[in-house]
Amino acid sequence: SFGDGISAYTPDGPQGATQPIISPFFADVDTRNLDSGLMYLRNDIPNQTIITWDQVGYFGSHADLLNSFQLIVRGPDYDIPYGEGAIGFFYKTMEWETGDASGGSNGFGGYPAAVGFGDGLNNGEILEGSLQDGISAIVSNHYIWFDQNLQPIPVNAVPEPISLFLFGSGLLGAGFIRRKINA
């Protein structure tokens, strides 16, 4: 989110957030379980920030199912390669979509995750399938690039080599800044 934090953990869609938000997977991420991975921030590349949620669990302290996903945000001075965009959502294995506090049980049911953008004024766009059962399967092992106007750039379901490199470099660079997020 931008400007302030968002205390809500049950997704009602990024367009319902009280602050502007870029949401690669708005759900009940909970890293308190020692078997859960962490969130990593990489900002050592000029005009680019990479945030990686690596093998993270869900609320309340579950690590039986884990998700790995990533957000890439590029500044206006970044020279964007052909076929890529200003904002990227990358997903590896996505095993859950709901935490216990969102009415879920065993990572599913209740209020499933949302993927998209919101302006903090109840306007926004969400990926088709967001807020519906099955969103974790829709995004698992896929990626989406968006242009500066938040329009998706058409791509194949299999990431090109540079996208795999970006996901890996986000994890390698995670040694620079490591932050644990608790629900």
Z-matrix of the N, CA and C atoms (Angstrom, degrees):
N
C 1 1.448
C 2 1.523 1 108.62
N 3 1.305 2 116.07 1 162.10
C 4 1.452 3 122.20 2 -177.56
C 5 1.526 4 109.38 3 -121.50
N 6 1.313 5 117.44 4 136.92
C 7 1.451 6 122.04 5 176.70
C 8 1.514 7 113.55 6 92.55
N 9 1.314 8 117.96 7 -36.89
C 10 1.456 9 121.93 8 -179.05
C 11 1.524 10 108.21 9 -166.90
N 12 1.293 11 116.86 10 165.82
C 13 1.457 12 121.20 11 178.44
C 14 1.516 13 111.38 12 -78.51
N 15 1.310 14 115.48 13 167.48
C 16 1.459 15 122.66 14 176.15
C 17 1.515 16 106.66 15 -119.59
N 18 1.322 17 116.37 16 119.82
C 19 1.462 18 119.29 17 -176.57
C 20 1.521 19 112.44 18 -84.05
N 21 1.324 20 117.81 19 -16.61
C 22 1.470 21 120.50 20 -179.22
C 23 1.525 22 109.99 21 -68.39
N 24 1.299 23 115.94 22 138.76
C 25 1.459 24 120.66 23 176.27
C 26 1.517 25 111.16 24 -116.45
N 27 1.328 26 117.45 25 -14.96
C 28 1.456 27 120.82 26 175.03
C 29 1.522 28 107.65 27 -91.84
N 30 1.331 29 117.68 28 117.41
C 31 1.456 30 119.50 29 -175.83
C 32 1.522 31 112.56 30 -69.92
N 33 1.312 32 115.22 31 130.34
C 34 1.459 33 119.85 32 167.91
C 35 1.521 34 107.52 33 -116.59
N 36 1.309 35 114.37 34 20.15
C 37 1.459 36 122.05 35 -179.70
C 38 1.507 37 110.32 36 98.12
N 39 1.310 38 117.38 37 145.04
C 40 1.459 39 120.01 38 178.53
C 41 1.523 40 112.68 39 -58.27
N 42 1.332 41 116.12 40 -28.74
C 43 1.460 42 118.56 41 179.58
C 44 1.519 43 111.62 42 -69.64
N 45 1.323 44 119.05 43 -15.60
C 46 1.452 45 122.49 44 178.08
C 47 1.519 46 113.21 45 -94.24
N 48 1.345 47 117.42 46 -1.45
C 49 1.460 48 121.13 47 -179.94
C 50 1.525 49 110.39 48 -69.16
N 51 1.324 50 115.84 49 150.07
C 52 1.459 51 121.19 50 -178.42
C 53 1.527 52 113.40 51 -82.71
N 54 1.317 53 117.95 52 -7.01
C 55 1.461 54 124.25 53 177.40
C 56 1.522 55 108.12 54 -130.91
N 57 1.338 56 117.38 55 154.93
C 58 1.468 57 118.10 56 172.93
C 59 1.531 58 109.65 57 -56.20
N 60 1.329 59 116.12 58 141.23
C 61 1.464 60 120.26 59 -173.45
C 62 1.526 61 111.29 60 -146.54
N 63 1.316 62 114.58 61 143.90
C 64 1.462 63 122.80 62 166.02
C 65 1.519 64 103.99 63 -112.72
N 66 1.322 65 116.69 64 121.59
C 67 1.455 66 120.56 65 -170.28
C 68 1.524 67 112.11 66 -123.87
N 69 1.350 68 118.19 67 95.42
C 70 1.461 69 118.13 68 175.44
C 71 1.531 70 112.48 69 -70.66
N 72 1.347 71 117.26 70 -26.49
C 73 1.465 72 121.30 71 178.19
C 74 1.519 73 108.01 72 -166.94
N 75 1.328 74 117.15 73 85.92
C 76 1.463 75 123.39 74 -178.29
C 77 1.525 76 107.14 75 -79.69
N 78 1.336 77 115.33 76 102.00
C 79 1.462 78 121.64 77 -176.57
C 80 1.517 79 108.68 78 -156.34
N 81 1.313 80 116.39 79 -176.66
C 82 1.463 81 123.50 80 -176.94
C 83 1.526 82 113.55 81 -83.91
N 84 1.334 83 118.46 82 61.81
C 85 1.462 84 120.48 83 176.70
C 86 1.525 85 108.71 84 -64.45
N 87 1.320 86 115.84 85 133.60
C 88 1.463 87 121.79 86 -179.34
C 89 1.525 88 107.65 87 -142.79
N 90 1.330 89 116.37 88 115.00
C 91 1.469 90 120.63 89 -176.63
C 92 1.527 91 112.94 90 -105.63
N 93 1.327 92 118.33 91 17.22
C 94 1.469 93 120.53 92 -177.26
C 95 1.525 94 113.23 93 -70.00
N 96 1.311 95 117.89 94 -28.99
C 97 1.460 96 121.19 95 179.01
C 98 1.531 97 108.29 96 -68.40
N 99 1.317 98 117.79 97 133.76
C 100 1.466 99 120.95 98 -178.17
C 101 1.522 100 112.71 99 -63.03
N 102 1.342 101 117.83 100 -20.34
C 103 1.463 102 121.15 101 177.92
C 104 1.527 103 112.22 102 -85.62
N 105 1.321 104 116.97 103 -6.33
C 106 1.460 105 121.03 104 176.97
C 107 1.521 106 109.27 105 -83.02
N 108 1.321 107 115.37 106 147.23
C 109 1.455 108 120.16 107 172.21
C 110 1.518 109 110.02 108 -75.84
N 111 1.309 110 115.17 109 -166.83
C 112 1.454 111 121.90 110 -175.87
C 113 1.522 112 111.33 111 -127.35
N 114 1.321 113 115.10 112 177.47
C 115 1.454 114 122.76 113 172.48
C 116 1.523 115 106.77 114 -102.65
N 117 1.318 116 116.63 115 135.64
C 118 1.457 117 122.43 116 -179.33
C 119 1.521 118 109.90 117 -121.61
N 120 1.316 119 115.92 118 141.83
C 121 1.458 120 122.62 119 177.59
C 122 1.516 121 108.71 120 -116.23
N 123 1.331 122 115.79 121 128.29
C 124 1.459 123 121.04 122 176.67
C 125 1.521 124 107.72 123 -122.66
N 126 1.321 125 116.42 124 118.76
C 127 1.455 126 120.39 125 179.28
C 128 1.524 127 112.34 126 -134.51
N 129 1.326 128 117.03 127 28.72
C 130 1.461 129 121.56 128 179.88
C 131 1.530 130 113.07 129 -89.93
N 132 1.323 131 118.82 130 -2.85
C 133 1.469 132 122.94 131 177.30
C 134 1.525 133 106.77 132 -96.42
N 135 1.332 134 118.80 133 122.80
C 136 1.469 135 119.80 134 -178.28
C 137 1.534 136 112.08 135 -54.62
N 138 1.329 137 116.64 136 132.74
C 139 1.460 138 124.43 137 175.75
C 140 1.523 139 113.95 138 64.56
N 141 1.324 140 117.37 139 23.77
C 142 1.464 141 120.37 140 178.42
C 143 1.533 142 109.50 141 -148.05
N 144 1.329 143 115.63 142 135.74
C 145 1.463 144 121.90 143 174.59
C 146 1.521 145 108.00 144 -123.50
N 147 1.318 146 115.48 145 133.89
C 148 1.465 147 121.56 146 179.40
C 149 1.524 148 107.93 147 -121.46
N 150 1.318 149 116.04 148 123.12
C 151 1.461 150 121.69 149 176.71
C 152 1.526 151 106.97 150 -116.67
N 153 1.328 152 115.69 151 125.16
C 154 1.461 153 121.32 152 -176.76
C 155 1.518 154 110.38 153 -122.43
N 156 1.319 155 115.33 154 126.78
C 157 1.460 156 122.26 155 171.38
C 158 1.528 157 104.93 156 -100.87
N 159 1.323 158 116.97 157 106.11
C 160 1.461 159 122.10 158 -171.33
C 161 1.525 160 110.96 159 -105.62
N 162 1.341 161 115.67 160 108.20
C 163 1.464 162 121.91 161 176.42
C 164 1.527 163 111.35 162 56.41
N 165 1.348 164 116.04 163 52.07
C 166 1.464 165 120.81 164 -177.93
C 167 1.518 166 111.91 165 -92.43
N 168 1.337 167 114.72 166 147.17
C 169 1.459 168 122.26 167 178.16
C 170 1.509 169 111.85 168 -89.75
N 171 1.324 170 115.11 169 -169.43
C 172 1.456 171 121.59 170 -175.96
C 173 1.524 172 110.08 171 -129.93
N 174 1.328 173 115.93 172 161.94
C 175 1.457 174 122.52 173 -177.89
C 176 1.523 175 111.17 174 -68.07
N 177 1.346 176 121.48 175 139.03
C 178 1.419 177 133.58 176 -0.76
C 179 1.510 178 112.95 177 -98.86
N 180 1.297 179 114.11 178 99.42
C 181 1.470 180 124.15 179 174.50
C 182 1.523 181 113.67 180 62.47
N 183 1.330 182 117.84 181 32.93
C 184 1.465 183 120.91 182 179.48
C 185 1.532 184 110.83 183 -89.18
N 186 1.325 185 115.79 184 140.45
C 187 1.461 186 121.51 185 175.22
C 188 1.516 187 110.95 186 -135.79
N 189 1.346 188 117.27 187 19.70
C 190 1.459 189 120.48 188 177.70
C 191 1.527 190 111.06 189 -75.93
N 192 1.331 191 117.01 190 -26.23
C 193 1.459 192 123.87 191 174.52
C 194 1.527 193 106.69 192 -125.12
N 195 1.328 194 117.27 193 137.99
C 196 1.460 195 120.71 194 -175.03
C 197 1.527 196 111.11 195 -131.05
N 198 1.326 197 115.52 196 146.51
C 199 1.466 198 122.49 197 177.52
C 200 1.521 199 110.13 198 -118.78
N 201 1.333 200 115.86 199 145.23
C 202 1.463 201 122.27 200 173.10
C 203 1.517 202 107.80 201 -129.42
N 204 1.336 203 115.68 202 120.69
C 205 1.452 204 120.46 203 179.15
C 206 1.517 205 109.79 204 -150.32
N 207 1.333 206 115.59 205 167.85
C 208 1.452 207 120.33 206 -171.58
C 209 1.520 208 111.14 207 -148.76
N 210 1.323 209 115.19 208 147.45
C 211 1.454 210 123.48 209 175.19
C 212 1.522 211 107.97 210 -121.04
N 213 1.327 212 116.48 211 131.04
C 214 1.463 213 122.07 212 174.10
C 215 1.520 214 107.47 213 -119.83
N 216 1.336 215 116.20 214 127.23
C 217 1.459 216 122.41 215 177.20
C 218 1.516 217 107.67 216 -123.45
N 219 1.341 218 115.99 217 126.92
C 220 1.460 219 121.80 218 -178.05
C 221 1.520 220 110.69 219 -113.54
N 222 1.322 221 115.69 220 138.06
C 223 1.459 222 121.64 221 179.50
C 224 1.516 223 112.07 222 -77.11
N 225 1.330 224 116.36 223 170.95
C 226 1.468 225 120.65 224 -176.34
C 227 1.525 226 114.17 225 -64.19
N 228 1.335 227 118.34 226 -21.63
C 229 1.466 228 120.37 227 -179.80
C 230 1.524 229 113.49 228 -92.62
N 231 1.333 230 117.72 229 3.77
C 232 1.459 231 121.07 230 179.57
C 233 1.523 232 108.67 231 -77.91
N 234 1.328 233 117.41 232 130.86
C 235 1.466 234 122.56 233 177.52
C 236 1.529 235 108.30 234 -82.38
N 237 1.333 236 116.02 235 98.47
C 238 1.465 237 121.90 236 -173.03
C 239 1.531 238 110.48 237 -78.06
N 240 1.328 239 117.87 238 122.16
C 241 1.461 240 121.05 239 177.50
C 242 1.535 241 111.94 240 -64.43
N 243 1.308 242 115.98 241 153.18
C 244 1.464 243 121.97 242 178.24
C 245 1.529 244 109.54 243 -55.74
N 246 1.331 245 116.08 244 135.28
C 247 1.455 246 121.71 245 177.79
C 248 1.517 247 114.27 246 87.73
N 249 1.329 248 116.92 247 -8.00
C 250 1.458 249 120.56 248 177.40
C 251 1.523 250 108.83 249 -107.29
N 252 1.323 251 117.13 250 -175.11
C 253 1.450 252 120.13 251 -176.45
C 254 1.510 253 112.72 252 -144.53
N 255 1.325 254 115.04 253 -173.21
C 256 1.457 255 122.46 254 -179.91
C 257 1.527 256 111.69 255 -79.27
N 258 1.330 257 116.93 256 -27.92
C 259 1.466 258 122.84 257 179.84
C 260 1.524 259 107.66 258 -132.75
N 261 1.319 260 116.71 259 134.97
C 262 1.459 261 120.85 260 178.80
C 263 1.518 262 111.91 261 -131.16
N 264 1.325 263 115.47 262 137.15
C 265 1.459 264 122.59 263 172.51
C 266 1.532 265 106.07 264 -111.83
N 267 1.323 266 117.11 265 124.67
C 268 1.462 267 122.42 266 -179.57
C 269 1.523 268 109.06 267 -123.99
N 270 1.316 269 115.55 268 139.38
C 271 1.460 270 120.67 269 -176.96
C 272 1.520 271 110.01 270 -132.61
N 273 1.313 272 115.60 271 136.25
C 274 1.455 273 121.88 272 167.81
C 275 1.524 274 105.34 273 -104.83
N 276 1.306 275 117.54 274 -137.38
C 277 1.461 276 120.64 275 -178.98
C 278 1.527 277 110.21 276 -67.41
N 279 1.327 278 115.44 277 126.79
C 280 1.467 279 122.20 278 179.44
C 281 1.527 280 107.10 279 -121.46
N 282 1.329 281 116.68 280 103.89
C 283 1.464 282 121.01 281 -171.74
C 284 1.524 283 114.76 282 -101.14
N 285 1.329 284 118.71 283 -11.30
C 286 1.460 285 120.91 284 -179.20
C 287 1.520 286 109.54 285 -139.64
N 288 1.346 287 116.17 286 162.70
C 289 1.470 288 119.61 287 178.82
C 290 1.518 289 113.56 288 -141.43
N 291 1.328 290 118.95 289 -2.36
C 292 1.466 291 122.17 290 -178.50
C 293 1.518 292 110.37 291 -147.86
N 294 1.324 293 115.55 292 139.10
C 295 1.456 294 120.85 293 172.76
C 296 1.515 295 111.23 294 -96.12
N 297 1.315 296 115.98 295 168.03
C 298 1.463 297 121.64 296 -178.05
C 299 1.531 298 112.47 297 -59.12
N 300 1.333 299 117.65 298 -38.05
C 301 1.466 300 120.89 299 -177.56
C 302 1.523 301 112.38 300 -70.00
N 303 1.317 302 117.35 301 -16.48
C 304 1.463 303 121.73 302 178.58
C 305 1.521 304 111.92 303 -98.33
N 306 1.316 305 115.81 304 19.51
C 307 1.460 306 120.73 305 176.99
C 308 1.514 307 114.07 306 85.20
N 309 1.314 308 117.40 307 8.19
C 310 1.454 309 120.47 308 -178.81
C 311 1.512 310 112.86 309 -86.15
N 312 1.319 311 114.28 310 169.33
C 313 1.445 312 122.31 311 175.63
C 314 1.520 313 107.09 312 -144.26
N 315 1.316 314 116.81 313 126.01
C 316 1.468 315 121.92 314 -178.95
C 317 1.528 316 111.89 315 58.45
N 318 1.333 317 117.40 316 33.58
C 319 1.465 318 122.36 317 174.90
C 320 1.514 319 115.86 318 87.40
N 321 1.347 320 118.32 319 1.18
C 322 1.469 321 120.99 320 -177.14
C 323 1.516 322 110.41 321 -139.03
N 324 1.336 323 115.86 322 166.71
C 325 1.458 324 121.91 323 -179.80
C 326 1.513 325 110.65 324 86.65
N 327 1.299 326 116.73 325 -172.13
C 328 1.461 327 120.41 326 178.41
C 329 1.517 328 112.60 327 62.87
N 330 1.339 329 116.38 328 -131.65
C 331 1.467 330 122.84 329 -179.28
C 332 1.520 331 109.28 330 -106.54
N 333 1.336 332 118.03 331 98.77
C 334 1.457 333 120.94 332 -177.24
C 335 1.529 334 112.74 333 -67.03
N 336 1.310 335 115.65 334 166.47
C 337 1.465 336 124.34 335 -176.79
C 338 1.524 337 112.66 336 -60.84
N 339 1.336 338 113.91 337 159.46
C 340 1.463 339 122.16 338 175.65
C 341 1.519 340 109.23 339 -122.81
N 342 1.316 341 116.12 340 144.78
C 343 1.462 342 123.45 341 178.06
C 344 1.516 343 107.54 342 -126.19
N 345 1.334 344 117.44 343 124.81
C 346 1.458 345 119.37 344 177.89
C 347 1.507 346 114.10 345 158.94
N 348 1.338 347 115.10 346 -150.20
C 349 1.456 348 123.08 347 -174.14
C 350 1.520 349 109.57 348 -135.92
N 351 1.318 350 116.92 349 149.40
C 352 1.454 351 121.73 350 174.32
C 353 1.517 352 110.14 351 -143.91
N 354 1.333 353 116.62 352 151.23
C 355 1.463 354 120.54 353 -178.15
C 356 1.524 355 113.30 354 -99.00
N 357 1.324 356 118.77 355 2.36
C 358 1.450 357 122.30 356 -178.66
C 359 1.518 358 113.63 357 82.21
N 360 1.334 359 116.57 358 -0.65
C 361 1.468 360 121.92 359 -179.36
C 362 1.527 361 111.21 360 -120.79
N 363 1.344 362 116.21 361 29.68
C 364 1.470 363 123.34 362 -179.73
C 365 1.517 364 113.84 363 69.37
N 366 1.320 365 117.12 364 20.64
C 367 1.465 366 121.30 365 174.28
C 368 1.517 367 107.70 366 -116.95
N 369 1.309 368 116.18 367 144.76
C 370 1.443 369 118.51 368 177.77
C 371 1.507 370 111.82 369 173.11
N 372 1.306 371 113.73 370 -178.67
C 373 1.459 372 122.22 371 179.57
C 374 1.512 373 108.14 372 -131.20
N 375 1.329 374 116.18 373 138.24
C 376 1.457 375 119.92 374 174.72
C 377 1.520 376 109.45 375 -125.21
N 378 1.304 377 114.80 376 152.32
C 379 1.459 378 122.39 377 177.31
C 380 1.516 379 109.00 378 -66.04
N 381 1.320 380 116.42 379 139.53
C 382 1.456 381 120.26 380 176.14
C 383 1.531 382 109.00 381 -56.65
N 384 1.304 383 116.61 382 130.90
C 385 1.461 384 122.04 383 -177.41
C 386 1.521 385 112.63 384 101.27
N 387 1.353 386 117.25 385 -13.91
C 388 1.455 387 120.15 386 176.33
C 389 1.517 388 109.86 387 -62.75
N 390 1.317 389 115.02 388 149.77
C 391 1.461 390 122.95 389 178.84
C 392 1.525 391 112.30 390 63.20
N 393 1.327 392 116.46 391 18.36
C 394 1.458 393 121.32 392 177.77
C 395 1.520 394 109.13 393 -128.56
N 396 1.325 395 115.68 394 149.41
C 397 1.459 396 119.37 395 175.51
C 398 1.528 397 108.97 396 -55.17
N 399 1.317 398 116.07 397 136.28
C 400 1.453 399 121.25 398 177.86
C 401 1.517 400 114.68 399 101.68
N 402 1.351 401 119.09 400 0.05
C 403 1.462 402 120.36 401 -178.83
C 404 1.526 403 111.65 402 -61.64
N 405 1.326 404 118.15 403 -32.80
C 406 1.469 405 119.53 404 179.96
C 407 1.530 406 110.90 405 -64.19
N 408 1.317 407 117.86 406 -37.82
C 409 1.469 408 121.34 407 177.99
C 410 1.524 409 111.30 408 -71.22
N 411 1.324 410 117.52 409 -32.60
C 412 1.473 411 120.87 410 179.88
C 413 1.519 412 110.98 411 -64.04
N 414 1.331 413 117.44 412 -42.95
C 415 1.459 414 119.87 413 -175.24
C 416 1.528 415 113.63 414 -91.92
N 417 1.319 416 118.70 415 -19.25
C 418 1.461 417 121.72 416 -176.43
C 419 1.525 418 111.49 417 -52.63
N 420 1.334 419 115.44 418 127.56
C 421 1.465 420 123.89 419 178.10
C 422 1.534 421 113.26 420 60.23
N 423 1.326 422 115.68 421 34.27
C 424 1.468 423 121.67 422 176.04
C 425 1.527 424 109.48 423 -129.11
N 426 1.310 425 115.46 424 172.78
C 427 1.451 426 121.09 425 173.71
C 428 1.519 427 109.24 426 -147.27
N 429 1.320 428 115.45 427 158.95
C 430 1.466 429 121.56 428 179.59
C 431 1.529 430 107.52 429 -141.34
N 432 1.315 431 116.19 430 127.79
C 433 1.472 432 121.70 431 171.66
C 434 1.524 433 107.94 432 -102.54
N 435 1.335 434 116.63 433 143.49
C 436 1.458 435 122.72 434 176.65
C 437 1.526 436 109.07 435 -123.20
N 438 1.334 437 116.37 436 144.92
C 439 1.458 438 119.87 437 175.78
C 440 1.529 439 109.84 438 -81.57
N 441 1.350 440 116.56 439 -176.10
C 442 1.466 441 120.98 440 -177.60
C 443 1.525 442 112.66 441 -63.81
N 444 1.329 443 117.94 442 -20.44
C 445 1.461 444 122.47 443 178.51
C 446 1.527 445 112.31 444 -94.90
N 447 1.327 446 116.36 445 13.00
C 448 1.468 447 124.44 446 178.80
C 449 1.524 448 112.81 447 65.37
N 450 1.309 449 116.55 448 25.67
C 451 1.462 450 121.40 449 176.19
C 452 1.525 451 108.92 450 -94.31
N 453 1.339 452 118.23 451 134.11
C 454 1.468 453 119.78 452 -179.84
C 455 1.518 454 111.67 453 -65.53
N 456 1.315 455 114.97 454 143.29
C 457 1.461 456 122.60 455 175.57
C 458 1.521 457 106.39 456 -97.13
N 459 1.339 458 118.54 457 122.07
C 460 1.471 459 120.33 458 -177.22
C 461 1.534 460 111.53 459 -58.31
N 462 1.354 461 114.21 460 131.72
C 463 1.460 462 120.87 461 179.81
C 464 1.519 463 109.43 462 -144.19
N 465 1.304 464 115.96 463 170.05
C 466 1.461 465 121.78 464 174.29
C 467 1.519 466 109.58 465 -85.65
N 468 1.316 467 117.10 466 165.01
C 469 1.463 468 121.39 467 179.59
C 470 1.522 469 111.88 468 -72.17
N 471 1.329 470 118.45 469 -21.17
C 472 1.451 471 122.01 470 -179.49
C 473 1.525 472 108.15 471 -99.01
N 474 1.330 473 118.55 472 118.93
C 475 1.460 474 120.58 473 -177.66
C 476 1.519 475 112.33 474 -60.12
N 477 1.346 476 115.25 475 140.59
C 478 1.451 477 119.66 476 173.92
C 479 1.518 478 107.85 477 -70.12
N 480 1.329 479 119.24 478 163.73
C 481 1.468 480 120.94 479 -174.78
C 482 1.529 481 113.85 480 -54.16
N 483 1.342 482 119.10 481 -37.14
C 484 1.459 483 119.79 482 -178.98
C 485 1.522 484 110.74 483 -64.22
N 486 1.329 485 118.83 484 -34.86
C 487 1.461 486 120.70 485 179.56
C 488 1.522 487 110.80 486 -67.46
N 489 1.316 488 117.17 487 -39.96
C 490 1.458 489 119.59 488 176.45
C 491 1.518 490 110.05 489 -64.02
N 492 1.344 491 116.23 490 -38.77
C 493 1.460 492 120.73 491 177.16
C 494 1.527 493 110.78 492 -61.68
N 495 1.346 494 117.33 493 -43.35
C 496 1.461 495 120.73 494 -179.73
C 497 1.519 496 111.11 495 -61.66
N 498 1.332 497 118.09 496 -43.72
C 499 1.463 498 120.44 497 179.51
C 500 1.519 499 109.35 498 -61.71
N 501 1.322 500 116.30 499 -45.89
C 502 1.464 501 120.31 500 179.55
C 503 1.511 502 112.54 501 -65.07
N 504 1.344 503 116.87 502 -40.48
C 505 1.460 504 119.40 503 -179.84
C 506 1.516 505 111.09 504 -68.05
N 507 1.327 506 117.21 505 -29.71
C 508 1.462 507 120.19 506 175.76
C 509 1.514 508 110.85 507 -63.45
N 510 1.321 509 116.37 508 -38.46
C 511 1.465 510 120.00 509 179.02
C 512 1.523 511 111.24 510 -75.53
N 513 1.347 512 117.39 511 -39.78
C 514 1.456 513 119.93 512 179.37
C 515 1.517 514 111.25 513 -65.01
N 516 1.323 515 115.83 514 -40.16
C 517 1.451 516 119.85 515 -179.96
C 518 1.510 517 112.96 516 -74.72
N 519 1.306 518 117.04 517 -7.01
C 520 1.457 519 120.85 518 -176.73
C 521 1.518 520 111.67 519 -63.85
N 522 1.310 521 116.71 520 -19.41
C 523 1.453 522 119.69 521 177.25
C 524 1.511 523 112.74 522 -63.58
N 525 1.331 524 117.04 523 -21.14
C 526 1.454 525 120.42 524 179.42
C 527 1.522 526 111.05 525 -68.83
N 528 1.333 527 117.49 526 -44.04
C 529 1.468 528 121.90 527 179.18
C 530 1.512 529 107.22 528 -140.13
N 531 1.307 530 116.48 529 126.29
C 532 1.458 531 121.22 530 -179.88
C 533 1.522 532 106.93 531 -127.14
N 534 1.305 533 115.66 532 124.76
C 535 1.456 534 120.11 533 -176.28
C 536 1.509 535 109.24 534 -133.47
N 537 1.296 536 116.13 535 130.86
C 538 1.461 537 120.38 536 177.40
C 539 1.514 538 108.38 537 -97.26
N 540 1.334 539 116.38 538 130.49
C 541 1.454 540 122.28 539 179.55
C 542 1.523 541 108.42 540 -104.87
N 543 1.300 542 116.38 541 129.54
C 544 1.457 543 121.73 542 175.83
C 545 1.505 544 108.84 543 -114.12
N 546 1.323 545 116.32 544 142.95
C 547 1.467 546 120.74 545 178.67
C 548 1.496 547 110.08 546 -73.69
